[in-house]
Amino acid sequence: MNMVSTLSALGVLCSLFSLGLLIFSFGGVFHRPTTTLFIAFVTLNGFIAVSNFLQWSGIYPPMDRLGDFIGTLMPLSWAFIFYAIIQELTVQDLLAKEEQYRDLFDNAEELILKLSPQGEVVKSNKSVMETLGYSGEELTRLEVRNLLHPDDVGEFQETFLRVLKGSTEKNRQFTLLTKDGCQVAVEGNLSSRIEGNHPVFVRCIFRNISDRKVAEEALRMERNHLETITGNIGAGLAIISRDFRTLWANGILKMLFGEVEGKTCYETYNQRSQICPGCGALEVFEKGVEKAVNEQVGTDADGNLIWSQIIATPIRDQEGQVKAVLELVVPITERKRMEEELHRSEHEKRIILDSLMENVIYTDVTMKIVWANKTACDSVGMKREDVIGRYCYTLWGERDDPCHDCIVLKAIRTGRRQEIEKETPDGRTWLNQGYPITDASGEAIGGLEVSLDITERKRVEEELASHRTRLEELVMERTRQLEEARDELVKRERLAALGQLTATVSHELRNPLGVIYSSAYYLQRILGNSGEKISKHLQRITNQVMMCNTIVDDLLEYTRGRSPEMFPGDLNAALQKILDDLASVYDFPLIRDLSPELPQVSFDAGKIRRVVTNLLENARQALTPQQQGDQGSNAPHAPWVRIATRAEPGTVFIQVEDNGVGMNEETARRAFEPLFTTRARGTGLGLAIVRNVAEEHGGHVSLESVPGGGTRVTVSLPAIA
C-alpha cells in the first residue's frame, strides 16, 4: 500500500507537471510537429496518474494487466516528453539564430538580393530598398534586369548563367537604376545554392561604389587636366591613392621611373617593401596639410641612382576629405651630383651649371648672390666675380630692397619650392622657380632661383588660342551656310508644291481663257465698226486675257520649265532679232550697244528671248513712275533703256540698263526671290526666271540699282573656248 501511495503521489505530480507542459504547448512555446504526440503522451501520463490515485484510495479496484501495461507506458511517455523538450529547445535556438541572421540580413550595409533561377527578385534587404527607392513588395514583382542599366543587362545575364552552373563571380561591377531613374554603381559577388545538381537561388551581395566612381571620375578629369598642363613641366607629377598606389603620373615621371601607374610609390621610387620613413603622403593623409618631404634616393627605370625631392599636396573632395595626394617629384640627381663634385672640382661644377639655358642663381638668406651661372651673368652683361656679392634685386629688379613677390624668400620661409611667371619691361616672359637650401640640420642657409625664358612658349600658346578663335569663326560661318542651305531647301520644297498647283491651275485656266480670247476676237470682227467705245472694251478683254496667259507662262516656266536646247551661235545676232521684234511694243528708245568682237556662245534662243523680254518689261515698269513724277517739271524725263554686250576672257555679258526709279537696298537684295514683287499686279517671277536661265547656261546674274538713278542687270554666260 505504501508503494502504491508513493506511485500515486508521483503520478499526481507528473500529471501536474504534464498539465503545465500542456498549457505551455497551447501557449505557443512548443509549436513544432512533435507537439501533437507530446500532448497525447501528456494525456496518457495524466490518465496513469489518475488511475494510480483511484487505486490507492480504494475507489477503483486495481487493474492487473491494464495497470501493468499502463505502468510500462509511463517511462516511455516520460522519455518522449523529455525528447520533445530537447527538440523544442533546439528549435528555439535555431529560431533565435534565424532571427539573428534576419537582423544581419536586413541591417547590412551591403545591397543583398536573393534571385530565383529565372532572375526574379525573391528577397532583398533594407539597403536595397533604401538605395533603389522600392518597397520590398515592389521588388518581388520585378526581375533583376528591371533594376539594371540597359548597358549592363547583357553582361549580367552572361554572369548569371555562369553562376547558375556553380561558378562564383567576385568583384563584378554593374550599374543599377533607382525607381526614379538615377544610376547607382555597385560592386560585389554573385553565388548560387545548388541542390541535386539544380540551382535553388542566386545570392548577390553588392557594395555601393557610387562615391568611389564619383571620386574616380573626378580623378580622371583631374588627370586629363594635369596631362594637358604638365606636358612641358620640368618635374614629375603623380596622384597617390590612400593605399599608396600611383593612380596617374605625367610623362617626365614615367620617363624617369618607367611604368609606375598601379604600383606603390615606395616600391617605384625607393625600391622598398613598405612605406618610407617620413613619407609625405602619409603625413598628408593623417594631417590633411601640405608636406614637403626630405630628399629621397632610389633608382630610375634603367637602374641608375636618382635623387628626388617630393612635395605632397592633398586632393580633397567637396566635403574637404582627403581622397588622394598630388606629389610633385622634382629630380635633383644632377644637383646632388653637383654638390658632391663641388668638393672635388669647382671647375666641373661651373661647366655643368654654365651649360644650362636657365638662369641659375644661388643666394644666402639676405638675397646676396653666392654664386650664379654663366647664363645669369650674361643676362646682365657682367662677369661672375662682379655678380657674386651683389644683391639679386639690385641687378635684375633695379631695386633697393627685395621684391615683394620674391619666390626665393618665400621658398626659404616655407621650406618648399615656389614658382611664378613674370614679364620684364622688354616684353619677355620668365618662369622663375625658387628652392630653399638647407644645411645638414635642416636650417635654411639660402635659396636657389632658376629662371627660364618662356616667351616663345607663350607665343605659341597665343597662336594656338588665335587658331582656336579662327576655327570657331569658321564653324560659325559654316553654320550660317548650312542655315542658308536649309532655307533654300525649304524654299525649293515650297516651289515644288507651287509647281504642282500651277500645273493644275494653268490647265484649268487656259481653257476658259482661250474661250474668252476667241469670243472677244469674234466680237471684234462682228462689232468692230459699231463704235470706238465697244472696240476699246473688246481690246481691254483681249489684253487682260493675254496678261493672264503671261502669268500662267511665268509660273510654268519657273516651276516646271524645260531643259535648255543650247547651240553655238552669234549672241549679238540673236539679240538684234529679239530687239527688232520688240521695238514696236515699247514707247521708249532701246539703245543698242552691242560689242562687235563678241565670241560665240552656246545658248538656247528661246530662253534668252525670255530673259531679254523679262528685263525689258521690268525696265518699262521702272520708267513709268519716273515719267509720271516728271510731268510737272520744266525738263520732262527722257526715258531710255540700253542693251549692251561685252566680253572678257571666257565670259560674255548681257547688260540691260534703264534710267527709271531704281530700287532701295532691301528691294535690290530680294529682287531675285521668287514671288517677291513691289507691284500691285506683278507675279514676282520675272527676275527669278532670269536667274534660273542664267544658271542653266552655266552663268549667273547680278543687279545694281540706285534709288532715283536707275537699275542695271548683268547676265554672264560662258564663252566657247
C-alpha positions as CSV (number, residue, x, y, z in Angstrom):
1,M,0.0,0.0,0.0
2,N,2.8,2.4,0.7
3,M,4.3,1.5,-2.7
4,V,1.0,2.3,-4.4
5,S,0.6,5.5,-2.5
6,T,4.1,6.6,-3.4
7,L,3.5,5.8,-7.1
8,S,0.1,7.6,-6.9
9,A,1.7,10.7,-5.4
10,L,4.4,10.6,-8.2
11,G,1.6,10.2,-10.7
12,V,-0.2,13.2,-9.4
13,L,3.0,15.3,-9.5
14,C,3.7,14.0,-13.0
15,S,0.1,14.9,-14.0
16,L,0.5,18.4,-12.7
17,F,3.9,18.8,-14.5
18,S,2.3,17.4,-17.7
19,L,-0.6,19.7,-17.3
20,G,1.9,22.6,-17.1
21,L,3.7,21.4,-20.2
22,L,0.3,21.1,-21.9
23,I,-0.5,24.7,-21.0
24,F,2.9,25.8,-22.4
25,S,2.3,23.9,-25.6
26,F,-1.1,25.7,-26.1
27,G,0.6,28.9,-25.2
28,G,2.8,28.6,-28.2
29,V,6.1,27.7,-26.6
30,F,6.2,24.3,-28.5
31,H,4.9,24.7,-32.0
32,R,6.7,22.1,-34.0
33,P,5.2,18.8,-35.3
34,T,6.2,17.0,-32.1
35,T,3.5,19.0,-30.3
36,T,0.6,16.6,-31.2
37,L,2.4,13.5,-29.9
38,F,3.6,15.4,-26.9
39,I,0.0,16.3,-25.9
40,A,-1.1,12.7,-26.4
41,F,1.6,11.4,-24.1
42,V,0.8,14.1,-21.5
43,T,-2.8,13.0,-21.6
44,L,-1.7,9.3,-21.2
45,N,0.5,10.3,-18.3
46,G,-2.3,12.1,-16.6
47,F,-4.5,9.0,-17.1
48,I,-1.9,6.9,-15.4
49,A,-1.7,9.3,-12.5
50,V,-5.4,9.4,-12.0
51,S,-5.6,5.6,-12.2
52,N,-3.0,5.2,-9.6
53,F,-4.7,7.7,-7.3
54,L,-8.1,5.8,-7.6
55,Q,-6.4,2.5,-6.8
56,W,-4.6,4.0,-3.9
57,S,-7.7,5.5,-2.4
58,G,-9.7,2.2,-2.9
59,I,-12.3,3.9,-5.0
60,Y,-11.4,1.8,-8.0
61,P,-10.1,-1.7,-7.9
62,P,-6.6,-2.5,-9.1
63,M,-6.1,-3.4,-12.7
64,D,-3.6,-6.1,-13.1
65,R,-2.8,-6.3,-16.7
66,L,-4.0,-2.9,-17.7
67,G,-2.2,-1.4,-14.8
68,D,1.0,-3.2,-15.8
69,F,0.6,-2.1,-19.4
70,I,0.0,1.5,-18.3
71,G,3.0,1.2,-15.9
72,T,5.1,0.1,-18.8
73,L,3.9,3.1,-20.9
74,M,4.7,5.6,-18.2
75,P,8.5,5.6,-18.6
76,L,8.1,5.7,-22.3
77,S,5.9,8.7,-22.1
78,W,8.4,10.5,-19.9
79,A,11.2,9.6,-22.3
80,F,9.3,11.1,-25.2
81,I,8.3,14.2,-23.2
82,F,12.0,14.9,-22.4
83,Y,12.9,14.2,-26.1
84,A,10.2,16.7,-27.2
85,I,11.5,19.3,-24.7
86,I,15.1,18.9,-26.1
87,Q,13.7,19.1,-29.7
88,E,11.8,22.2,-28.9
89,L,14.8,23.8,-27.2
90,T,16.9,23.0,-30.3
91,V,14.2,24.6,-32.5
92,Q,14.1,27.7,-30.2
93,D,17.9,28.0,-30.6
94,L,17.6,27.7,-34.4
95,L,14.8,30.3,-34.4
96,A,17.0,32.7,-32.4
97,K,19.9,32.2,-34.9
98,E,17.4,32.7,-37.8
99,E,16.2,35.9,-36.2
100,Q,19.9,37.0,-35.7
101,Y,20.6,36.1,-39.4
102,R,17.5,38.0,-40.5
103,D,18.6,41.0,-38.4
104,L,22.1,40.9,-40.0
105,F,20.5,40.5,-43.4
106,D,18.1,43.4,-43.1
107,N,20.6,45.8,-41.5
108,A,23.6,45.0,-43.6
109,E,25.2,48.0,-45.4
110,E,25.7,45.9,-48.5
111,L,22.9,45.5,-51.0
112,I,21.8,41.9,-50.8
113,L,19.5,40.3,-53.4
114,K,18.1,36.8,-53.5
115,L,17.2,35.8,-57.0
116,S,15.3,32.9,-58.4
117,P,17.0,30.8,-61.2
118,Q,14.7,32.8,-63.6
119,G,16.2,36.1,-62.5
120,E,13.2,37.2,-60.3
121,V,13.8,39.1,-57.1
122,V,12.8,36.7,-54.3
123,K,14.1,38.7,-51.3
124,S,16.1,41.9,-50.7
125,N,17.4,43.7,-47.6
126,K,16.8,47.3,-46.4
127,S,19.9,48.7,-48.1
128,V,18.4,47.6,-51.5
129,M,15.1,49.2,-50.7
130,E,16.6,52.5,-49.4
131,T,19.2,52.7,-52.2
132,L,16.8,52.0,-55.1
133,G,13.7,53.5,-53.6
134,Y,11.5,50.4,-54.0
135,S,9.4,48.7,-51.3
136,G,10.0,45.0,-50.7
137,E,6.7,44.1,-52.3
138,E,7.6,46.2,-55.4
139,L,10.9,44.4,-55.7
140,T,9.4,41.0,-55.6
141,R,7.3,41.9,-58.6
142,L,10.4,42.8,-60.6
143,E,13.1,40.8,-62.4
144,V,16.7,41.8,-61.9
145,R,17.0,43.1,-65.4
146,N,14.4,45.7,-64.5
147,L,16.9,47.0,-61.9
148,L,20.0,47.1,-64.3
149,H,21.1,49.8,-66.6
150,P,20.4,48.7,-70.2
151,D,24.1,48.7,-71.0
152,D,24.8,46.2,-68.2
153,V,21.9,43.7,-68.9
154,G,23.9,41.6,-71.4
155,E,27.0,41.3,-69.2
156,F,24.9,40.5,-66.1
157,Q,23.0,37.7,-68.0
158,E,26.2,36.1,-69.0
159,T,27.5,36.3,-65.4
160,F,24.1,35.0,-64.1
161,L,24.3,31.9,-66.4
162,R,27.8,31.1,-65.1
163,V,26.7,31.4,-61.5
164,L,23.7,29.1,-62.1
165,K,26.2,26.5,-63.2
166,G,28.0,26.7,-59.9
167,S,30.6,29.5,-60.6
168,T,31.2,32.2,-58.0
169,E,31.8,35.6,-59.6
170,K,33.7,38.1,-57.5
171,N,34.2,41.9,-57.7
172,R,31.8,42.3,-60.6
173,Q,30.7,45.9,-61.3
174,F,27.3,46.8,-62.6
175,T,25.1,49.9,-62.7
176,L,21.7,49.7,-61.0
177,L,18.8,52.1,-61.6
178,T,16.7,53.6,-58.8
179,K,13.0,53.9,-59.0
180,D,13.3,57.5,-60.3
181,G,15.9,56.6,-62.9
182,C,19.1,57.6,-61.1
183,Q,22.2,55.4,-61.5
184,V,23.9,53.6,-58.7
185,A,27.3,52.0,-59.3
186,V,27.8,48.7,-57.4
187,E,30.5,46.1,-57.0
188,G,30.2,42.7,-55.4
189,N,30.0,38.9,-55.6
190,L,27.4,36.5,-57.1
191,S,27.0,32.9,-55.9
192,S,24.3,30.2,-56.1
193,R,22.9,27.4,-54.0
194,I,22.8,24.1,-55.8
195,E,20.7,21.1,-54.6
196,G,20.6,17.9,-56.5
197,N,22.5,19.5,-59.5
198,H,19.8,22.1,-59.8
199,P,20.2,25.8,-58.7
200,V,17.8,26.9,-56.0
201,F,18.6,30.6,-55.8
202,V,21.3,33.1,-56.6
203,R,22.7,35.4,-54.0
204,C,24.0,38.9,-55.0
205,I,26.0,40.9,-52.4
206,F,26.9,44.4,-53.7
207,R,28.6,47.4,-52.3
208,N,27.5,50.9,-53.3
209,I,30.6,52.3,-55.0
210,S,28.9,55.5,-56.5
211,D,31.0,57.7,-54.3
212,R,34.1,55.9,-55.4
213,K,33.0,56.2,-59.0
214,V,32.5,59.9,-58.5
215,A,35.9,60.2,-57.0
216,E,37.4,58.2,-59.8
217,E,35.7,60.4,-62.3
218,A,37.0,63.5,-60.5
219,L,40.4,61.9,-60.5
220,R,40.1,61.1,-64.2
221,M,39.2,64.7,-65.0
222,E,42.0,66.0,-62.9
223,R,44.3,63.6,-64.6
224,N,43.3,64.9,-68.1
225,H,43.8,68.4,-66.8
226,L,47.2,67.6,-65.4
227,E,48.2,65.8,-68.6
228,T,47.3,69.0,-70.5
229,I,49.2,71.4,-68.4
230,T,52.2,69.3,-67.4
231,G,53.5,68.4,-70.9
232,N,56.5,70.7,-70.6
233,I,56.9,71.0,-66.8
234,G,60.4,70.2,-65.6
235,A,59.3,67.9,-62.8
236,G,57.4,64.7,-62.3
237,L,53.8,64.7,-61.1
238,A,51.8,61.8,-59.6
239,I,48.5,61.2,-57.9
240,I,48.8,58.8,-55.0
241,S,45.8,56.9,-53.6
242,R,45.2,56.1,-49.9
243,D,46.8,52.6,-50.4
244,F,49.9,54.5,-51.8
245,R,49.4,53.3,-55.3
246,T,50.1,55.6,-58.2
247,L,46.8,56.4,-59.9
248,W,48.4,58.7,-62.5
249,A,51.8,60.0,-63.5
250,N,53.0,62.6,-66.0
251,G,55.4,61.8,-68.8
252,I,58.5,63.0,-67.0
253,L,57.9,60.7,-64.1
254,K,57.3,57.8,-66.4
255,M,60.5,58.7,-68.3
256,L,62.4,58.6,-65.0
257,F,60.9,55.5,-63.3
258,G,59.1,53.6,-66.1
259,E,55.5,52.5,-66.0
260,V,54.6,53.5,-62.4
261,E,50.8,53.6,-62.5
262,G,49.1,50.9,-60.4
263,K,52.3,50.4,-58.3
264,T,53.1,51.6,-54.9
265,C,55.1,54.8,-54.7
266,Y,57.6,53.4,-52.2
267,E,58.2,50.4,-54.5
268,T,58.6,52.6,-57.5
269,Y,60.8,55.4,-56.2
270,N,62.8,53.8,-53.5
271,Q,62.5,50.0,-54.1
272,R,61.1,49.4,-50.7
273,S,58.6,46.8,-49.5
274,Q,56.9,49.2,-47.1
275,I,56.1,52.9,-46.6
276,C,59.2,55.1,-46.5
277,P,60.2,56.7,-43.2
278,G,58.9,60.3,-43.0
279,C,56.6,59.7,-46.0
280,G,55.0,63.0,-47.0
281,A,51.9,61.3,-48.5
282,L,51.3,59.5,-45.2
283,E,51.6,62.8,-43.3
284,V,49.1,64.5,-45.7
285,F,46.6,61.6,-45.2
286,E,46.9,61.8,-41.5
287,K,47.0,65.6,-41.0
288,G,45.4,66.8,-44.2
289,V,48.1,69.5,-44.7
290,E,50.7,70.1,-47.4
291,K,54.0,68.5,-46.6
292,A,57.5,68.9,-48.2
293,V,59.3,65.6,-47.9
294,N,63.0,65.3,-47.4
295,E,65.0,64.2,-50.4
296,Q,64.6,60.6,-51.4
297,V,67.1,58.4,-53.2
298,G,66.3,55.4,-55.4
299,T,66.9,54.0,-58.9
300,D,65.4,55.0,-62.2
301,A,63.9,52.7,-64.8
302,D,67.5,51.9,-66.1
303,G,68.7,51.1,-62.6
304,N,70.7,54.3,-62.2
305,L,70.8,56.2,-58.9
306,I,68.3,59.1,-58.8
307,W,67.5,61.7,-56.2
308,S,64.1,63.3,-55.9
309,Q,62.5,66.0,-53.9
310,I,58.9,65.2,-53.3
311,I,56.2,67.7,-52.3
312,A,52.9,66.2,-51.4
313,T,49.7,68.2,-51.6
314,P,46.2,66.9,-50.6
315,I,43.4,66.4,-53.1
316,R,40.1,66.9,-51.3
317,D,36.5,66.2,-52.2
318,Q,33.6,68.6,-51.8
319,E,33.4,67.7,-48.1
320,G,37.0,68.5,-47.6
321,Q,38.1,64.9,-47.1
322,V,41.5,63.9,-48.4
323,K,40.9,61.4,-51.2
324,A,44.4,61.4,-52.7
325,V,47.7,63.1,-52.7
326,L,49.3,65.1,-55.5
327,E,53.1,64.6,-55.4
328,L,55.5,66.9,-57.2
329,V,58.6,64.8,-57.8
330,V,61.5,67.1,-58.7
331,P,64.5,65.3,-59.9
332,I,67.5,66.6,-58.0
333,T,70.0,64.0,-59.0
334,E,72.1,66.5,-61.0
335,R,72.0,68.9,-58.1
336,K,73.2,66.2,-55.8
337,R,75.9,65.2,-58.1
338,M,77.0,68.8,-58.4
339,E,77.1,69.1,-54.6
340,E,79.3,66.1,-54.4
341,E,81.5,67.2,-57.2
342,L,81.7,70.6,-55.6
343,H,84.1,69.2,-53.1
344,R,86.2,67.7,-55.8
345,S,86.2,70.2,-58.6
346,E,84.7,73.7,-58.8
347,H,85.6,73.7,-62.4
348,E,83.4,70.8,-63.2
349,K,80.5,72.4,-61.3
350,R,80.8,75.5,-63.4
351,I,80.9,73.5,-66.7
352,I,77.6,71.8,-65.7
353,L,75.7,74.8,-64.5
354,D,77.1,77.2,-67.1
355,S,75.8,74.9,-69.8
356,L,72.2,75.3,-68.7
357,M,69.9,77.6,-70.7
358,E,68.2,78.7,-67.4
359,N,69.4,81.4,-65.2
360,V,70.7,79.8,-62.0
361,I,71.3,82.0,-59.0
362,Y,72.3,80.9,-55.5
363,T,71.8,83.4,-52.7
364,D,72.0,83.5,-49.0
365,V,69.0,84.3,-46.7
366,T,69.6,88.1,-47.3
367,M,69.4,87.6,-51.0
368,K,73.1,88.3,-51.5
369,I,74.4,86.3,-54.5
370,V,76.7,83.5,-53.5
371,W,77.0,82.0,-57.0
372,A,75.5,82.5,-60.5
373,N,75.9,80.5,-63.7
374,K,77.1,81.9,-66.9
375,T,73.7,82.4,-68.4
376,A,72.6,84.5,-65.4
377,C,75.7,86.6,-65.6
378,D,75.4,87.1,-69.4
379,S,71.8,88.3,-68.9
380,V,73.1,91.4,-67.0
381,G,76.3,91.7,-69.0
382,M,78.6,91.1,-66.1
383,K,81.4,88.7,-65.1
384,R,80.7,86.1,-62.4
385,E,83.2,87.7,-59.9
386,D,81.3,91.1,-60.4
387,V,77.9,89.4,-59.8
388,I,78.9,87.5,-56.6
389,G,78.4,89.6,-53.5
390,R,75.7,91.8,-55.1
391,Y,72.0,91.6,-54.2
392,C,69.9,90.0,-56.8
393,Y,67.1,92.6,-56.6
394,T,69.6,95.4,-57.4
395,L,70.8,93.6,-60.6
396,W,67.6,92.1,-62.0
397,G,64.9,94.2,-60.2
398,E,66.8,97.5,-60.1
399,R,65.5,97.9,-56.5
400,D,67.0,98.8,-53.1
401,D,65.0,96.2,-51.3
402,P,63.8,92.6,-52.0
403,C,60.9,92.2,-54.5
404,H,57.6,91.9,-52.7
405,D,56.8,88.7,-54.6
406,C,60.3,87.2,-54.3
407,I,59.9,83.4,-54.7
408,V,63.3,82.7,-53.2
409,L,62.5,84.4,-50.0
410,K,59.1,82.6,-50.0
411,A,60.8,79.3,-50.6
412,I,63.3,80.0,-47.7
413,R,60.4,80.9,-45.3
414,T,58.2,78.0,-46.3
415,G,60.9,75.4,-46.9
416,R,59.1,74.5,-50.1
417,R,59.7,75.0,-53.8
418,Q,58.0,78.1,-55.3
419,E,57.2,79.1,-58.9
420,I,55.9,82.2,-60.6
421,E,55.7,83.7,-64.1
422,K,56.9,87.3,-64.6
423,E,57.1,89.8,-67.5
424,T,60.1,92.0,-67.9
425,P,60.0,95.6,-69.3
426,D,61.4,94.3,-72.6
427,G,58.2,92.3,-73.1
428,R,59.7,88.8,-72.4
429,T,58.1,86.3,-70.0
430,W,60.1,84.3,-67.5
431,L,59.3,81.2,-65.4
432,N,61.0,81.7,-62.1
433,Q,61.4,78.8,-59.6
434,G,62.7,79.2,-56.1
435,Y,64.2,76.4,-54.0
436,P,65.2,76.5,-50.3
437,I,68.8,75.5,-49.5
438,T,69.3,73.9,-46.0
439,D,72.2,72.6,-44.1
440,A,72.5,69.2,-42.5
441,S,70.3,70.2,-39.6
442,G,67.6,71.4,-41.8
443,E,68.2,75.1,-41.2
444,A,67.8,77.4,-44.2
445,I,71.1,78.8,-45.4
446,G,70.0,80.3,-48.7
447,G,67.9,79.8,-51.8
448,L,68.3,78.8,-55.4
449,E,66.5,80.6,-58.2
450,V,66.1,79.1,-61.7
451,S,64.7,81.3,-64.4
452,L,63.7,80.2,-67.8
453,D,62.7,82.4,-70.7
454,I,59.3,81.0,-71.8
455,T,58.5,83.9,-74.2
456,E,58.5,81.6,-77.2
457,R,56.3,79.1,-75.5
458,K,53.8,81.8,-74.6
459,R,53.8,83.0,-78.2
460,V,53.0,79.5,-79.4
461,E,50.2,79.3,-76.8
462,E,48.8,82.6,-78.0
463,E,49.0,81.4,-81.6
464,L,47.1,78.3,-80.6
465,A,44.4,80.5,-79.0
466,S,44.2,82.5,-82.2
467,H,43.8,79.4,-84.3
468,R,41.2,78.2,-81.9
469,T,39.3,81.5,-82.3
470,R,39.7,81.3,-86.1
471,L,38.3,77.8,-86.0
472,E,35.3,78.9,-84.0
473,E,34.7,81.6,-86.6
474,L,34.9,79.1,-89.4
475,V,32.5,76.9,-87.6
476,M,30.1,79.8,-87.2
477,E,30.5,80.6,-90.9
478,R,29.8,77.0,-91.8
479,T,26.8,77.0,-89.6
480,R,25.5,80.1,-91.4
481,Q,26.0,78.4,-94.7
482,L,24.2,75.4,-93.5
483,E,21.3,77.5,-92.3
484,E,21.1,79.2,-95.7
485,A,21.2,75.9,-97.4
486,R,18.3,74.7,-95.2
487,D,16.3,77.9,-96.0
488,E,17.0,77.2,-99.7
489,L,15.8,73.7,-99.3
490,V,12.6,74.8,-97.6
491,K,12.1,77.4,-100.4
492,R,12.6,74.7,-103.1
493,E,10.1,72.4,-101.3
494,R,7.6,75.3,-101.4
495,L,8.2,75.9,-105.0
496,A,7.7,72.2,-105.8
497,A,4.3,72.4,-104.2
498,L,3.7,75.6,-106.1
499,G,4.7,73.8,-109.3
500,Q,2.1,71.1,-108.7
501,L,-0.5,73.7,-108.0
502,T,0.5,75.7,-111.1
503,A,0.2,72.7,-113.4
504,T,-3.3,72.0,-112.3
505,V,-4.5,75.7,-112.2
506,S,-2.9,76.5,-115.6
507,H,-4.7,73.7,-117.3
508,E,-8.0,74.8,-115.8
509,L,-7.4,78.5,-116.7
510,R,-6.1,78.1,-120.2
511,N,-9.4,76.6,-121.5
512,P,-11.7,79.4,-120.3
513,L,-9.0,82.0,-121.3
514,G,-9.0,80.5,-124.8
515,V,-12.8,80.8,-125.0
516,I,-12.7,84.3,-123.8
517,Y,-10.0,85.3,-126.2
518,S,-11.8,83.6,-129.2
519,S,-15.1,85.2,-128.2
520,A,-13.5,88.7,-127.9
521,Y,-11.8,88.2,-131.3
522,Y,-15.1,87.1,-132.9
523,L,-17.0,90.1,-131.3
524,Q,-14.3,92.5,-132.5
525,R,-14.7,91.3,-136.1
526,I,-18.5,91.5,-135.9
527,L,-18.8,94.7,-133.8
528,G,-15.6,96.4,-134.8
529,N,-17.3,99.2,-136.6
530,S,-20.0,99.6,-134.0
531,G,-18.2,102.4,-132.2
532,E,-14.9,103.3,-130.5
533,K,-16.2,102.5,-127.0
534,I,-17.1,98.9,-127.9
535,S,-13.8,98.4,-129.7
536,K,-12.0,99.8,-126.7
537,H,-13.7,97.4,-124.2
538,L,-13.1,94.4,-126.5
539,Q,-9.4,95.3,-126.8
540,R,-9.2,95.5,-123.0
541,I,-10.7,92.0,-122.8
542,T,-8.0,90.7,-125.2
543,N,-5.2,92.5,-123.3
544,Q,-6.3,91.1,-119.9
545,V,-6.6,87.6,-121.4
546,M,-3.0,87.9,-122.8
547,M,-1.9,89.2,-119.3
548,C,-3.4,86.1,-117.7
549,N,-1.6,83.9,-120.2
550,T,1.6,85.6,-119.4
551,I,1.2,85.0,-115.7
552,V,0.5,81.3,-116.4
553,D,3.5,81.1,-118.6
554,D,5.7,82.7,-116.0
555,L,4.5,80.3,-113.3
556,L,5.0,77.3,-115.6
557,E,8.4,78.5,-116.7
558,Y,9.7,78.9,-113.2
559,T,8.2,75.9,-111.6
560,R,8.5,73.4,-114.4
561,G,10.5,74.9,-117.2
562,R,12.2,72.8,-119.8
563,S,15.8,71.7,-120.3
564,P,17.7,74.2,-122.4
565,E,18.4,73.3,-126.0
566,M,21.7,75.1,-126.5
567,F,23.6,75.6,-129.7
568,P,26.7,77.6,-130.5
569,G,25.8,80.9,-132.2
570,D,26.2,84.6,-132.5
571,L,24.6,86.1,-129.4
572,N,24.6,89.6,-130.9
573,A,22.5,88.4,-133.9
574,A,20.0,86.8,-131.6
575,L,19.7,89.9,-129.5
576,Q,19.2,92.1,-132.7
577,K,16.3,89.9,-133.8
578,I,14.7,90.0,-130.3
579,L,15.0,93.8,-130.1
580,D,13.7,94.2,-133.7
581,D,10.6,92.2,-132.7
582,L,10.0,94.2,-129.5
583,A,10.9,97.7,-130.7
584,S,7.3,98.5,-131.7
585,V,6.0,97.2,-128.3
586,Y,7.6,99.9,-126.1
587,D,7.2,103.7,-126.3
588,F,10.8,104.4,-125.2
589,P,14.0,104.1,-127.2
590,L,16.0,100.9,-127.0
591,I,19.7,101.9,-127.2
592,R,21.8,99.1,-128.6
593,D,25.4,98.9,-127.6
594,L,26.5,95.5,-128.8
595,S,30.2,94.7,-128.9
596,P,31.3,93.8,-132.4
597,E,34.1,91.5,-131.1
598,L,31.9,89.0,-129.2
599,P,33.0,85.4,-129.1
600,Q,30.4,82.7,-129.8
601,V,28.2,81.4,-127.0
602,S,26.3,78.2,-126.7
603,F,22.7,79.3,-125.8
604,D,19.0,78.4,-126.0
605,A,17.5,81.2,-128.2
606,G,14.0,80.8,-126.7
607,K,15.2,81.1,-123.1
608,I,17.5,84.1,-124.0
609,R,14.4,85.7,-125.5
610,R,12.6,85.2,-122.3
611,V,15.5,86.8,-120.3
612,V,15.5,89.9,-122.6
613,T,11.7,90.2,-122.5
614,N,11.5,90.0,-118.7
615,L,14.3,92.5,-118.2
616,L,12.7,95.0,-120.7
617,E,9.3,94.5,-119.0
618,N,10.9,95.3,-115.6
619,A,12.6,98.4,-117.2
620,R,9.2,99.6,-118.6
621,Q,7.7,99.2,-115.1
622,A,10.5,101.3,-113.6
623,L,10.3,104.0,-116.3
624,T,6.5,104.6,-115.9
625,P,6.6,106.1,-112.4
626,Q,9.6,108.2,-113.3
627,Q,7.7,109.7,-116.3
628,Q,4.6,110.4,-114.2
629,G,6.7,112.1,-111.5
630,D,8.4,114.5,-114.0
631,Q,5.2,115.6,-115.8
632,G,5.0,118.9,-113.9
633,S,8.7,119.8,-114.3
634,N,10.2,122.1,-116.8
635,A,12.6,119.4,-118.1
636,P,10.5,116.3,-118.8
637,H,12.1,113.0,-118.1
638,A,13.5,111.3,-121.2
639,P,13.2,107.5,-120.6
640,W,15.7,105.1,-122.2
641,V,16.8,101.5,-122.0
642,R,20.3,100.5,-123.0
643,I,21.0,96.9,-124.1
644,A,24.7,96.2,-124.2
645,T,27.1,93.3,-124.7
646,R,30.7,92.9,-123.8
647,A,33.3,90.2,-123.4
648,E,36.0,89.2,-121.0
649,P,38.3,86.2,-121.2
650,G,36.0,83.2,-121.1
651,T,32.8,85.2,-120.4
652,V,30.2,87.2,-122.3
653,F,28.0,89.7,-120.6
654,I,24.5,91.0,-121.5
655,Q,23.5,94.2,-119.7
656,V,20.1,95.8,-119.6
657,E,20.2,99.3,-118.0
658,D,17.4,101.9,-117.5
659,N,17.1,105.3,-116.0
660,G,13.9,104.6,-114.1
661,V,13.1,104.9,-110.4
662,G,15.7,102.4,-109.2
663,M,15.4,100.3,-106.0
664,N,16.2,100.7,-102.4
665,E,18.7,98.4,-100.7
666,E,16.1,95.9,-99.3
667,T,14.3,95.6,-102.6
668,A,17.5,95.1,-104.5
669,R,18.6,92.4,-102.0
670,R,15.3,90.4,-102.5
671,A,14.8,91.2,-106.2
672,F,15.6,87.6,-107.3
673,E,13.5,85.9,-104.7
674,P,10.5,84.1,-106.4
675,L,7.1,85.6,-105.8
676,F,8.6,88.8,-104.4
677,T,7.3,92.0,-106.1
678,T,6.6,95.6,-105.3
679,R,3.9,95.9,-107.9
680,A,0.3,95.5,-107.2
681,R,-0.3,93.2,-110.2
682,G,3.1,91.6,-110.6
683,T,3.9,87.9,-110.1
684,G,7.4,88.3,-108.7
685,L,8.8,85.7,-111.1
686,G,10.5,87.8,-113.8
687,L,13.9,88.1,-112.3
688,A,13.7,84.7,-110.7
689,I,13.3,83.2,-114.2
690,V,16.2,85.3,-115.4
691,R,18.4,83.8,-112.7
692,N,17.3,80.3,-113.5
693,V,18.0,80.7,-117.2
694,A,21.5,82.2,-116.4
695,E,22.3,79.3,-114.1
696,E,21.1,76.7,-116.7
697,H,23.6,78.3,-119.1
698,G,26.4,77.9,-116.6
699,G,26.4,81.7,-115.8
700,H,25.0,84.0,-113.2
701,V,23.1,87.3,-112.9
702,S,23.8,90.4,-110.8
703,L,21.9,93.6,-110.1
704,E,23.0,97.2,-109.4
705,S,20.5,99.9,-108.5
706,V,20.4,103.4,-107.2
707,P,17.1,104.9,-105.9
708,G,16.1,107.5,-108.4
709,G,19.1,106.7,-110.6
710,G,18.0,103.6,-112.5
711,T,18.9,99.9,-112.5
712,R,21.5,97.7,-114.3
713,V,21.1,94.0,-114.6
714,T,24.1,92.0,-115.9
715,V,23.8,88.4,-117.2
716,S,27.1,86.5,-117.6
717,L,27.4,83.5,-119.9
718,P,30.4,81.2,-120.5
719,A,32.0,81.8,-123.9
720,I,33.1,78.9,-126.2
721,A,36.8,78.4,-125.9
